[in-house]
């Protein structure tokens, strides 16, 4: 792993609180990949056991949008754009369920790839580091869940008002 990649990973929420030696040990088995602009990293519904950290570039997360008849609409809006130091696909480290969204590079990007075997190996080799990584992952997922709850609440309030039910 190149020194500039380690510097970027050190600022990543997933590796927060790790000493430099711990970070180096944590990413010992990680790989780095280059992704072209527009390239799909993974598709919605695919099976995978990998998470990614953006080392450079930007990644867009999309999902299918259904109309009121359960038909997929012809567009797939970007739900969120992720930049340097942000993690995506981390559900795959925790379960074996299909991907809930698609990830693609919006510009040429460099990604650190972390797979479930990486996490298992880290837990066997350095359990204290694995604990810190898992705790950081949990905190990040809880923050995302809270943000999603806020967005859902806003959407429900909007729908309630738009339908006139708030005046009933």
Secondary structure, 3 states (H helix, E strand, C coil): CCHHHHHHHHCCHHHCCCCHHHHHHHCCCCEEEEECCCCEEECCCCCCCEEEEEEEEEEEEECCCECCCCCECCCCCEEEEECCCCEECCHHHHCCCCCCCEEEEEEEEEEEEEEHHHHHHHHHHCHHHHHHHHHHHHHHHHHHHHHHHHHHHHHHHHHHHHCCHHHC
